[in-house]
Amino acid sequence: MNKSREIISIYWLIKLRWISTAFIILVTILAKYFLQISIQDKQIYILCFILILLNFSSYLYVKGILFKRIERSLKSDKAVINFQISTDLIILTFLLHFSGSIENPFIIVYIFHMILASVMLSVTESIIQTSCALILLGLLVFLEFFEIIPHYRLEGFVDHSLYLNAKYLGLTGLVFIGASYTVLYMTNFIVGQLKTFERINRIANLSLLKKDEIKNKFVLRLTHDLKSHIYTIQSLLSVLRSNIYGKLEATQEELTNRAYNRTVLISTFIKDLLNLTEMQLSDKFEMKEFSLTKSVRELEYQMRKNAKSKSIDINVYIDDSVDIICGNQFSIEQLLANLLNNAIKYTNEKGQVNLDVKDNVNNVLIEITDTGIGIPKVAATKIFNEFFRAENAKVLTRDGAGMGLSIVQEIVKKHNGNIWFDSKENIGTTFYVLLPKKCRIKPEKHKMSKLEKPSI
C-alpha cells in the first residue's frame, strides 16, 4: 500500500525519537563522567526507557497498518502524531526538571517540537501543542520557584540560581512565549504556502496528463488514417517502378524513385509514431520469457548486412550466463534494432560498432558503442525528446524524424528498466540499457531524468 503523509510523519517521528534517546544518554554520560556536572542520571535513564517503550508502541502501530492487521483512518493517524508530540513534550519537561530546568540550554528543544507540530498538524492542533508546551514549561518553573518541587541544579555548569530570579524568569518567559508563537506563525504560513503550491502543481500535472492523453489519441487516430493513404500511394509507385505498364523515361524514373523513397520514409515515420503513441496510451504490455541471446544473434545477421555498405565492423559479445529474460520480445528487439541502426547510421565508413550483453545480477546490461559523430553537449538533455535531432546528425543525413530514441526510452520504461549514455563529439557514443531478467510489478509512473545513471 502507498504510505500517506501521516504514516510518513509517524515514521519520521519514530526515527527522530531513536536518535534523540541515544543523544540524551550520550550527553548524560558525557556531562556526569567527563565534564563532572551534577545530574540526576538514574531518573534520566528511566525517562529514556519510557521513551523507548512509547516509540516501540508507535512502531508496532505503523507495522500493523502496513501489514493490514490494524484498521486505520486519517483521524487515528492524526491522533498518533498528537500523542507522539504530547508525550515527547511531557517527557522533555521531566528531563529538564532533572537536569537544571531553566538553567539547561536544551530548553530550546521545545521550539523544535513546535515546528514539528506546525509541519505535521493542522493550524489549530499546532496552536494547542505549542500552548501545551508553554504551559508545561511554565508549570515547571512555577513549581520550582515556589519550591513546591525540588530544583536540581547543574553543579559545575551554572553557579547561580536562575530559577529563583523572578525578573530573569519573567523576561525570559516573555521572550520564550513570543518566540514560540512567532515560530508557530511563520512555520504555519510557510507550510500553508507550500501546501497551496503543491495543490496547484498537482492540479496542473493532472491537467497536463489529460491533455497529453487527448494529444496521443488524436495522433493515433490521425496516423491510422494517414497510414492507409500512404501505403496506397507507395503501392501505386511500386507498380510504376516495376515497368509493368511500359518502361519509364530517365526523368520519369528518377522522379518516381524519389517519390517512392519519400513515401518509404513517411511510412516508417508513421509506423514509429503509431508504436510510440500506442505504448504511451496502453497499460497492457504482454511479458513472457524468451531467449535474449537468440534475438541478439538474429539481429546481428541483419545488422552486418546494413553495415557492409559502409565497411563498418560489427562486434557482438554475450555473457555465457545471459540467455532467458522476461519481457516483450518484439519491443526489446525493436529497441536493439533502433540503437544499432542509429550507431551504424551516424558512424562514418570503416568505423566500428560494438554490442555487449552482460550479466548484472538480477538485470542484463546492454552496451552499444560506436565510433561515430557523437552527441553534442547542448543536445544531451534533449536526445530522448520526440522529433528531436542533434545539429550534427542533421548535417550528416537529412533522413530521420527523431522518433527512434523516444521509442527506445518508452520501451525501457515499460520494462521497468533504465537507459543512459556517454558521448564525446567526433569520438563516439555508448548507450547503456539495464533490463530486469524477471518480470516485475509495474511501478508508479515516474519521469526519470534523461541522464540519470542508476547504480550498477
C-alpha positions as CSV (number, residue, x, y, z in Angstrom):
1,M,0.0,0.0,0.0
2,N,1.1,3.6,-0.5
3,K,2.3,5.4,2.6
4,S,0.2,8.5,3.4
5,R,1.7,11.8,4.6
6,E,0.6,11.0,8.1
7,I,2.2,7.5,8.1
8,I,5.4,9.0,6.8
9,S,5.2,11.7,9.6
10,I,4.8,8.9,12.3
11,Y,7.8,7.0,10.8
12,W,9.9,10.2,10.8
13,L,9.0,10.9,14.5
14,I,9.9,7.3,15.4
15,K,13.4,7.7,13.8
16,L,13.8,11.1,15.4
17,R,13.0,9.6,18.8
18,W,15.6,6.8,18.4
19,I,18.2,9.5,17.6
20,S,17.1,11.7,20.5
21,T,17.1,8.9,23.0
22,A,20.6,7.9,22.0
23,F,21.7,11.6,22.2
24,I,20.2,12.1,25.7
25,I,22.0,9.0,27.0
26,L,25.3,10.1,25.4
27,V,25.0,13.7,26.7
28,T,24.1,12.4,30.2
29,I,27.2,10.2,30.3
30,L,29.4,13.0,28.9
31,A,28.1,15.5,31.5
32,K,28.5,13.3,34.5
33,Y,31.7,11.3,33.9
34,F,33.7,13.7,31.7
35,L,32.5,17.2,32.4
36,Q,31.9,16.5,36.1
37,I,28.4,18.2,36.1
38,S,26.0,17.1,38.7
39,I,23.0,15.4,37.0
40,Q,20.2,13.1,38.1
41,D,21.3,10.3,35.7
42,K,19.1,7.5,37.1
43,Q,15.9,9.4,36.6
44,I,17.0,10.4,33.1
45,Y,17.7,6.8,32.2
46,I,14.2,5.8,33.4
47,L,12.7,8.5,31.2
48,C,14.7,7.3,28.3
49,F,13.4,3.8,28.9
50,I,9.8,5.1,28.9
51,L,10.6,7.0,25.7
52,I,11.8,3.7,24.1
53,L,8.7,1.9,25.1
54,L,6.4,4.6,23.7
55,N,8.4,4.7,20.5
56,F,8.2,0.9,20.1
57,S,4.4,1.1,20.5
58,S,4.3,3.7,17.7
59,Y,6.5,1.4,15.6
60,L,4.1,-1.5,16.2
61,Y,1.2,0.7,15.2
62,V,2.8,1.5,11.8
63,K,3.8,-2.1,11.2
64,G,0.3,-3.2,12.0
65,I,-1.1,-0.8,9.4
66,L,1.4,-1.8,6.7
67,F,0.6,-5.5,7.2
68,K,-3.1,-4.7,7.4
69,R,-3.5,-6.0,10.9
70,I,-4.8,-2.6,12.1
71,E,-7.7,-0.7,10.5
72,R,-6.6,2.9,10.1
73,S,-8.1,6.3,9.3
74,L,-6.8,9.8,8.9
75,K,-8.3,10.6,12.3
76,S,-6.4,7.7,14.0
77,D,-3.1,8.7,12.3
78,K,-3.5,12.3,13.5
79,A,-4.2,11.0,17.0
80,V,-1.0,9.0,17.0
81,I,1.0,12.1,15.8
82,N,-0.6,14.2,18.5
83,F,0.1,11.5,21.1
84,Q,3.8,11.3,20.0
85,I,4.4,15.0,20.2
86,S,2.4,15.4,23.5
87,T,4.3,12.6,25.2
88,D,7.6,14.0,23.9
89,L,6.8,17.3,25.5
90,I,5.8,15.7,28.8
91,I,9.0,13.6,28.9
92,L,11.1,16.6,27.8
93,T,9.6,18.6,30.8
94,F,10.6,15.8,33.2
95,L,14.1,15.6,31.6
96,L,14.6,19.3,32.1
97,H,13.4,19.1,35.7
98,F,16.0,16.5,36.5
99,S,18.8,18.4,34.6
100,G,18.7,22.0,35.7
101,S,15.3,23.2,34.5
102,I,15.5,26.8,33.2
103,E,19.3,26.6,33.6
104,N,19.6,23.9,31.0
105,P,20.4,25.2,27.5
106,F,18.5,22.3,25.9
107,I,15.3,24.2,26.8
108,I,15.4,25.3,23.2
109,V,14.2,21.8,22.2
110,Y,10.6,22.9,22.9
111,I,10.9,25.1,19.9
112,F,11.7,22.1,17.7
113,H,8.6,20.3,18.7
114,M,6.5,23.4,18.0
115,I,8.0,23.5,14.4
116,L,7.2,19.7,14.0
117,A,3.6,20.3,15.2
118,S,3.2,23.1,12.7
119,V,4.5,21.0,9.8
120,M,2.7,17.8,10.6
121,L,-0.6,19.0,12.1
122,S,-3.4,21.5,11.3
123,V,-3.1,25.1,12.5
124,T,-5.5,24.5,15.4
125,E,-3.7,21.4,16.5
126,S,-0.3,23.1,16.3
127,I,-1.5,26.0,18.4
128,I,-2.8,23.6,21.0
129,Q,0.5,21.7,21.1
130,T,2.5,25.0,21.4
131,S,0.3,26.2,24.2
132,C,0.6,22.9,26.0
133,A,4.4,23.1,25.7
134,L,4.4,26.6,27.2
135,I,2.0,25.5,30.0
136,L,4.2,22.6,30.9
137,L,7.4,24.7,30.9
138,G,5.6,27.5,32.9
139,L,4.3,25.0,35.4
140,L,7.8,23.5,35.9
141,V,9.2,27.0,36.5
142,F,6.3,28.0,38.8
143,L,6.6,24.8,41.0
144,E,10.4,25.2,41.3
145,F,10.2,28.9,42.0
146,F,7.8,28.4,44.9
147,E,9.8,25.3,46.0
148,I,6.8,23.0,45.7
149,I,9.1,20.6,43.9
150,P,12.9,20.4,44.3
151,H,15.2,22.1,41.8
152,Y,18.1,20.0,40.6
153,R,21.0,22.4,40.0
154,L,23.6,21.8,37.4
155,E,26.6,21.9,39.8
156,G,29.8,22.5,37.8
157,F,27.9,24.2,35.0
158,V,25.8,27.1,36.4
159,D,27.0,29.0,39.5
160,H,23.8,31.0,40.4
161,S,20.2,30.0,41.0
162,L,18.4,31.4,37.9
163,Y,15.2,29.5,38.9
164,L,14.7,31.9,41.9
165,N,15.4,35.2,39.9
166,A,11.8,36.5,39.3
167,K,13.0,39.2,36.9
168,Y,15.0,36.8,34.8
169,L,12.2,34.2,34.8
170,G,9.6,36.9,33.8
171,L,11.7,38.4,31.0
172,T,12.9,35.0,29.7
173,G,9.4,33.7,29.8
174,L,8.0,36.6,27.8
175,V,10.8,36.2,25.2
176,F,10.3,32.5,25.0
177,I,6.5,32.8,24.6
178,G,6.8,35.5,22.0
179,A,9.5,33.4,20.1
180,S,7.3,30.3,20.3
181,Y,4.2,31.8,18.8
182,T,6.3,33.7,16.2
183,V,7.9,30.4,15.1
184,L,4.5,28.8,15.1
185,Y,3.0,31.6,12.9
186,M,6.0,31.6,10.5
187,T,6.1,27.8,10.1
188,N,2.3,27.6,9.6
189,F,2.5,30.3,7.0
190,I,5.3,28.6,5.1
191,V,3.7,25.2,5.3
192,G,0.4,26.6,4.2
193,Q,2.1,28.3,1.1
194,L,3.9,25.0,0.3
195,K,0.6,23.0,0.5
196,T,-1.1,25.6,-1.7
197,F,1.7,25.3,-4.3
198,E,1.6,21.5,-4.1
199,R,-2.1,21.5,-4.7
200,I,-1.8,23.9,-7.7
201,N,1.0,21.8,-9.1
202,R,-1.0,18.6,-8.6
203,I,-4.0,20.1,-10.5
204,A,-1.6,21.4,-13.2
205,N,0.0,18.0,-13.6
206,L,-3.4,16.2,-13.8
207,S,-4.4,18.7,-16.5
208,L,-1.2,18.1,-18.4
209,L,-1.7,14.4,-18.3
210,K,-5.2,14.8,-19.5
211,K,-4.1,17.0,-22.4
212,D,-1.2,14.6,-23.2
213,E,-3.7,11.7,-23.4
214,I,-6.0,13.7,-25.7
215,K,-3.0,14.6,-27.9
216,N,-1.9,10.9,-28.0
217,K,-5.4,9.8,-29.0
218,F,-5.6,12.5,-31.7
219,V,-2.2,11.4,-33.1
220,L,-3.2,7.8,-33.0
221,R,-6.4,8.5,-35.0
222,L,-4.6,10.7,-37.5
223,T,-1.7,8.3,-38.1
224,H,-4.1,5.4,-38.6
225,D,-5.9,7.4,-41.3
226,L,-2.6,8.6,-42.9
227,K,-1.2,5.1,-42.9
228,S,-3.7,3.6,-45.4
229,H,-3.3,6.6,-47.8
230,I,0.5,6.5,-47.8
231,Y,0.6,2.7,-48.3
232,T,-1.8,3.1,-51.3
233,I,0.5,5.8,-52.8
234,Q,3.5,3.6,-52.1
235,S,1.8,0.6,-53.9
236,L,1.0,2.6,-56.9
237,L,4.5,4.0,-57.2
238,S,5.8,0.4,-56.9
239,V,3.7,-0.6,-59.9
240,L,5.1,2.3,-61.9
241,R,8.7,1.4,-60.9
242,S,8.2,-2.2,-62.0
243,N,7.7,-1.1,-65.7
244,I,4.5,-3.4,-66.0
245,Y,2.8,-0.6,-68.0
246,G,5.9,0.3,-70.0
247,K,9.4,1.5,-69.4
248,L,9.7,4.9,-67.9
249,E,11.9,7.6,-69.4
250,A,15.0,8.6,-67.4
251,T,13.4,11.7,-65.9
252,Q,10.2,9.9,-65.1
253,E,12.1,7.1,-63.4
254,E,14.1,9.5,-61.3
255,L,11.0,11.4,-60.1
256,T,9.1,8.2,-59.5
257,N,12.0,6.7,-57.4
258,R,12.4,9.9,-55.4
259,A,8.6,9.9,-54.7
260,Y,8.7,6.3,-53.7
261,N,11.7,6.8,-51.4
262,R,9.9,9.7,-49.7
263,T,6.8,7.5,-49.1
264,V,9.1,4.8,-47.6
265,L,10.4,7.5,-45.1
266,I,6.9,8.8,-44.4
267,S,5.5,5.3,-43.8
268,T,8.5,4.5,-41.5
269,F,7.8,7.7,-39.6
270,I,4.1,6.9,-39.3
271,K,4.8,3.4,-38.1
272,D,7.2,4.7,-35.4
273,L,4.7,7.3,-34.3
274,L,2.0,4.7,-34.1
275,N,4.2,2.4,-32.0
276,L,5.2,5.2,-29.6
277,T,1.6,6.6,-29.2
278,E,0.1,3.1,-28.7
279,M,2.8,2.3,-26.0
280,Q,2.1,5.6,-24.2
281,L,-1.7,5.1,-24.2
282,S,-1.8,1.4,-23.4
283,D,-1.3,-0.1,-20.0
284,K,-1.3,-3.6,-21.5
285,F,2.2,-4.8,-22.3
286,E,2.5,-8.6,-22.7
287,M,5.5,-10.0,-21.0
288,K,6.9,-13.5,-21.3
289,E,10.2,-15.4,-21.1
290,F,12.3,-15.6,-24.3
291,S,15.9,-16.1,-25.3
292,L,17.7,-12.7,-25.5
293,T,20.8,-14.5,-26.9
294,K,18.8,-15.9,-29.8
295,S,17.2,-12.4,-30.5
296,V,20.6,-10.7,-30.5
297,R,22.2,-13.3,-32.8
298,E,19.3,-13.0,-35.3
299,L,19.6,-9.2,-35.1
300,E,23.4,-9.4,-35.6
301,Y,23.0,-11.0,-39.0
302,Q,20.7,-8.2,-40.2
303,M,23.0,-5.5,-38.8
304,R,26.1,-6.9,-40.5
305,K,24.2,-6.6,-43.8
306,N,23.3,-3.0,-43.1
307,A,26.9,-2.2,-42.0
308,K,28.6,-3.8,-45.0
309,S,27.9,-0.9,-47.4
310,K,29.9,1.4,-45.1
311,S,32.6,-1.2,-44.3
312,I,31.7,-0.9,-40.6
313,D,32.9,-3.7,-38.3
314,I,30.2,-5.2,-36.0
315,N,31.4,-6.9,-32.8
316,V,29.0,-8.8,-30.6
317,Y,29.8,-10.2,-27.1
318,I,27.2,-12.0,-25.0
319,D,28.0,-13.4,-21.4
320,D,27.5,-17.1,-21.3
321,S,25.3,-16.7,-18.2
322,V,22.8,-14.5,-20.2
323,D,20.0,-16.2,-22.1
324,I,16.4,-16.3,-20.9
325,I,14.8,-13.0,-19.7
326,C,11.2,-11.9,-19.2
327,G,9.9,-9.1,-21.4
328,N,8.1,-8.2,-24.6
329,Q,10.3,-9.8,-27.2
330,F,9.2,-7.8,-30.2
331,S,9.7,-4.5,-28.3
332,I,13.2,-5.4,-27.0
333,E,14.2,-6.5,-30.5
334,Q,12.9,-3.1,-31.8
335,L,14.9,-1.3,-29.0
336,L,18.1,-3.1,-30.0
337,A,17.5,-2.5,-33.8
338,N,16.8,1.2,-33.3
339,L,20.0,1.7,-31.2
340,L,22.2,-0.4,-33.6
341,N,20.7,1.3,-36.7
342,N,21.5,4.7,-35.2
343,A,25.0,3.5,-34.4
344,I,25.6,2.4,-38.0
345,K,23.8,5.5,-39.4
346,Y,25.9,8.0,-37.5
347,T,29.3,6.2,-37.9
348,N,31.5,7.1,-40.8
349,E,32.9,4.5,-43.2
350,K,35.3,1.9,-41.8
351,G,34.1,2.7,-38.3
352,Q,33.2,0.2,-35.6
353,V,30.1,-0.7,-33.6
354,N,30.2,-3.0,-30.5
355,L,27.2,-4.7,-28.9
356,D,27.9,-6.2,-25.4
357,V,25.3,-8.1,-23.4
358,K,26.5,-8.6,-19.8
359,D,25.1,-10.3,-16.7
360,N,24.3,-7.9,-13.9
361,V,23.0,-9.9,-11.0
362,N,19.1,-9.5,-11.4
363,N,19.5,-7.5,-14.5
364,V,21.0,-7.6,-18.0
365,L,23.2,-4.7,-19.0
366,I,23.3,-4.0,-22.8
367,E,26.1,-1.6,-24.1
368,I,26.0,-0.4,-27.7
369,T,29.2,1.6,-28.6
370,D,30.1,3.3,-31.9
371,T,32.9,5.4,-33.2
372,G,30.5,7.9,-34.8
373,I,29.8,11.6,-34.7
374,G,28.8,11.7,-31.0
375,I,26.2,13.8,-29.3
376,P,26.9,17.5,-28.7
377,K,26.7,18.6,-25.0
378,V,24.0,21.1,-25.9
379,A,21.8,18.3,-27.3
380,A,22.4,15.8,-24.5
381,T,19.4,16.7,-22.4
382,K,17.0,16.6,-25.3
383,I,18.2,13.5,-27.1
384,F,15.2,11.3,-25.9
385,N,12.6,14.0,-26.8
386,E,10.2,13.2,-29.6
387,F,11.1,14.6,-33.0
388,F,14.4,15.9,-31.7
389,R,17.6,15.5,-33.8
390,A,21.0,17.0,-33.0
391,E,22.5,19.5,-35.4
392,N,25.5,17.3,-36.4
393,A,23.0,14.4,-37.2
394,K,21.1,16.7,-39.5
395,V,24.3,17.7,-41.3
396,L,25.3,14.1,-41.8
397,T,21.9,12.9,-43.1
398,R,18.6,14.6,-43.7
399,D,16.7,11.3,-43.2
400,G,15.2,10.7,-39.8
401,A,12.3,12.1,-37.8
402,G,13.8,11.9,-34.3
403,M,11.5,9.2,-33.1
404,G,13.9,6.3,-32.6
405,L,15.3,7.2,-29.2
406,S,11.8,8.2,-27.9
407,I,10.5,4.7,-28.8
408,V,13.6,3.2,-27.1
409,Q,13.0,5.1,-23.9
410,E,9.4,4.2,-23.8
411,I,10.2,0.5,-24.3
412,V,12.7,0.7,-21.5
413,K,10.2,2.4,-19.2
414,K,7.6,-0.2,-19.9
415,H,10.1,-2.9,-18.8
416,N,10.9,-1.0,-15.6
417,G,14.5,-0.6,-16.8
418,N,16.9,2.3,-17.2
419,I,18.7,3.9,-20.1
420,W,21.6,6.4,-20.2
421,F,24.6,7.2,-22.4
422,D,28.1,8.6,-22.5
423,S,29.2,10.5,-25.6
424,K,32.1,12.6,-27.0
425,E,31.6,14.6,-30.1
426,N,33.5,13.2,-33.1
427,I,34.8,10.3,-31.0
428,G,31.7,8.2,-30.4
429,T,28.8,7.2,-28.2
430,T,27.9,4.4,-25.8
431,F,24.2,3.7,-24.9
432,Y,23.6,1.6,-21.8
433,V,20.3,-0.3,-21.3
434,L,19.6,-2.0,-18.0
435,L,16.7,-4.5,-18.2
436,P,15.4,-6.8,-15.4
437,K,15.7,-10.6,-16.0
438,K,12.4,-11.3,-14.4
439,C,9.0,-9.6,-14.8
440,R,8.3,-7.1,-12.2
441,I,5.1,-5.4,-11.0
442,K,4.5,-2.2,-12.9
443,P,6.0,0.7,-10.9
444,E,4.3,4.0,-10.2
445,K,4.7,6.5,-13.0
446,H,7.8,8.5,-12.6
447,K,9.6,10.6,-15.2
448,M,13.3,9.8,-14.8
449,S,15.9,12.3,-15.7
450,K,17.2,11.6,-19.1
451,L,20.8,11.5,-18.0
452,E,20.1,9.8,-14.6
453,K,22.5,6.9,-14.1
454,P,21.5,4.1,-11.8
455,S,23.9,2.3,-9.5
456,I,25.1,-0.8,-11.3
